[in-house]
Amino acid sequence: MNENILVLVRVTPEKSSNHGHLVCVAGINENREWRRLYPIQFRYGDKSINFKKRDLIDVTLAMPDNDKRKESRKVIKHTNLNSQLSNDKVREWISPLVTSIEKLNEKNASLGVIKPELLDVEIKINSTEIYDKQTYFSMAGDYLSESREKVKMPVEFRYIFKCKDEPECTGHKIILIDWELNELARNIMRKDKDPDIIKEKIKKKLFDDMKTRDLYFFMGTHFRFGTWIIIGIFYPPQPEKTVQKTLFDI
């Protein structure tokens, strides 16, 4: 079966003994149904993935071999449709899907989008080296098999937040595995090795600056444990407010 998918998530690559380096890709189809796509192969420094976030891709899909999550699909082939959506158009696609982790649990979902109320962050520096081998880690779970190379990410970043407009939400502390975090950490570590400076710069970008944006979290569940992970973030500028004119303004 073929579907057109709006790419919303590209997770930091992991190394598989069977498939090389793999990237988890997630998005929604034209019916606004969530899809988790495997396997997308990747080699660091190569342009082997020919699409970015907000791109529309045409994907030939099959049911996965060993992933029971209802949104997961196996990728046979994909084609970039060379039609990247604007931030406003992406917001239009995802806004009707915004929910809370509590409601996602009720639906037994494994993918979803929420709007967070940011409270704090927790940052742990595991290493200040930037070798490629340290860009791959297994905190997102063993997606395809249990024979996975275990390498910690140099930086572990957790958001502390509540789901907006959800009275049942008592708060969450959840790790972020968005590719952008990985690249941000690598770029900072090329210049700075002091863990305190690294933490300060990451916090400014991913916490302080995010409070000024229209922030969305794309959520996904761990393959084995079912726990929630922030697999991607979307943070366009705040939408412009339409000022309604009164008779006195005309």
C-alpha positions, 0 to 999 in steps of 0.5 A, a space after each residue: 500500500 502507498 501513502 503520502 506522509 508528512 514527515 514530523 520526526 527524525 530521531 537520532 540514529 541508532 546502530 543495528 547489527 542487522 541493518 546498519 545505522 537506522 533512523 526512526 521516522 514518524 509522521 501523519 498521512 493525508 487522513 491524519 493517521 499516525 505512522 511510524 516508519 522503519 527501517 530508514 537507513 542512514 550513514 553519518 555524513 552521507 546524504 542517504 536520507 533525501 527528506 527533511 522534517 515538513 517534507 511530504 514523502 510517498 511511501 510504499 508500506 507493509 505491516 511490520 515483522 515484530 512491532 505490534 504498535 498499531 501505528 508502525 509500518 515497514 518501509 518498502 521504498 520511499 520517494 520525496 515529493 519535493 513539497 515541503 509544507 510551511 510552518 502554518 500548514 504543518 500547524 493546520 495538519 496537527 492542531 486537530 490531533 493535539 491531545 494529552 499523554 493521559 488521553 493517549 494512554 486511554 486510546 492505547 496509542 503509541 504516537 501522538 502530539 501534545 502542547 506542553 506547559 514547560 516547568 523545568 529541564 534536566 540535563 546530564 552530560 555523559 561525555 564531551 567527545 563528539 565522535 560519530 560513535 557517540 551519536 548513537 544510543 539506545 534510550 529509545 528502545 530496541 526498535 527492530 531487534 534486541 541485538 543492538 549496540 548500547 552506546 549512551 548519547 553524550 547529552 541526556 535531556 529531559 523536559 519537566 512539563 504538564 500537558 496543557 488543558 488537561 486537568 488530569 495531568 499531574 506532570 511528567 519528566 520525559 527524555 527528548 531524542 529529537 535529532 536536533 538535540 543531537 546536532 545541537 550538542 555536537 555543535 556546542 561541543 566543537 567549541 566548548 568542553 565545560 559541562 556547565 557551559 554546555 548545559 547553559 547553552 542547551 538550556 537556553 535553546 531548548 527551554 528559555 527560547 522555547 517559552 517564546 515559541 508555539 511549542 509542540 511535543 511529538 510523543 512515541 512509546 518505547 518498543 519494549 516498555 511502552 513508556 513515553 518518549 519525546 521523539 520530536 519537537 515542533 516550535 514555529 513562531 507564535 501565530 499572529 493574532 487577528 485583531 478584529 476591528 470595531 465600528 470605532 476603528 473604521 
